[in-house]
């Protein structure tokens, strides 16, 4: 993955800055009935005044940030991520950069605003600690104004660090934020941050709830769903569906037809960096030389093409436990995105409960660790054996995922 850097925009960036902003906000034109304000801003003037920063990946522009500093606060006027690179954490990096700029300037409050129909943005800002201040019409737009108080400003070294990765710095990452990363790892999202279909996902942690809404859900219904989940109190018992789930089910049913809680709903875990487990049989890794010996060892639950693609590395890293030439357990990369990867684990029924699943999962985590991704392991609430694997490995429980979907989907 190419290095991500943030710098002030230059005059020569004008064309790519305006193109990025227009592409990022174009999906909202139909929703709010006109071009959002950032699409009509004078970027030549903003760049000349030093108000625009750009995030680059390998020299290519991926995101745009516009800031305006006042004496007592810093305003985030615009955060735009190119549609082809959304849902990779780039928006969060730009917001973190803005907060770092506030610390360097000894400003303790960051403010921003967004259109009240851009419910995905409002939900994201709330998850990142921004609190709503007011709603009012301004320049013909119905805007939601939000603020976040920043911790102690930086003294001494006034250099600006664009992004400090929590996994490197050692700063705590909340279970709520981790669960959101896991959702974005497991489910593909569109340019609006919506998951496919009419599903609804609620992630519950001791700190609160997060939500992802299906692309088929009408915008007005989505706004009500997001507001309901955001307003719901943290659950007292994570193993029970959150109280807001029934309200959401009724809203979806009234709008799109019957939905029900899926069997896949259940707990999610973070695989810690210190994980280790001793294997009692031979382990073969995807980066080892013994891969060819496994061509004919398909355990039968993979299609021939899938098995070939797995061995060739097209589906990501994997580890297999092998006994007498037979594959008895596998941990593979079930999903992989910029910030996270999900472990997919299987064992032959006759070898379950013997520690093989734990061994391949620990070895897979070691194989994935250099990528810097958060590593996740999620299971269905009825899958007791997989939950035992999580307990055997000492995985960190981060919350529960509850999914509403059409019956039989």
Secondary structure as UniProt FT lines:
FT   STRAND          4..8
FT   HELIX           11..13
FT   HELIX           14..25
FT   HELIX           26..28
FT   HELIX           29..32
FT   HELIX           37..40
FT   HELIX           43..48
FT   TURN            49..50
FT   STRAND          52..57
FT   TURN            58..59
FT   STRAND          60..69
FT   STRAND          74..81
FT   HELIX           83..85
FT   TURN            86..87
FT   HELIX           90..104
FT   TURN            105..106
FT   STRAND          109..115
FT   TURN            116..117
FT   HELIX           119..127
FT   TURN            128..129
FT   STRAND          131..138
FT   TURN            139..140
FT   STRAND          141..149
FT   HELIX           166..169
FT   HELIX           175..186
FT   TURN            191..192
FT   TURN            197..198
FT   STRAND          200..205
FT   TURN            206..207
FT   STRAND          208..214
FT   TURN            215..216
FT   HELIX           219..231
FT   TURN            238..239
FT   HELIX           244..256
FT   STRAND          260..261
FT   TURN            263..264
FT   STRAND          266..270
FT   TURN            273..274
FT   STRAND          282..285
FT   TURN            286..287
FT   HELIX           289..294
FT   TURN            295..296
FT   HELIX           304..311
FT   TURN            312..315
FT   STRAND          318..323
FT   TURN            324..325
FT   STRAND          326..336
FT   STRAND          340..347
FT   HELIX           349..351
FT   TURN            352..353
FT   HELIX           356..368
FT   HELIX           369..371
FT   STRAND          374..378
FT   TURN            381..382
FT   HELIX           384..393
FT   STRAND          396..405
FT   TURN            407..408
//
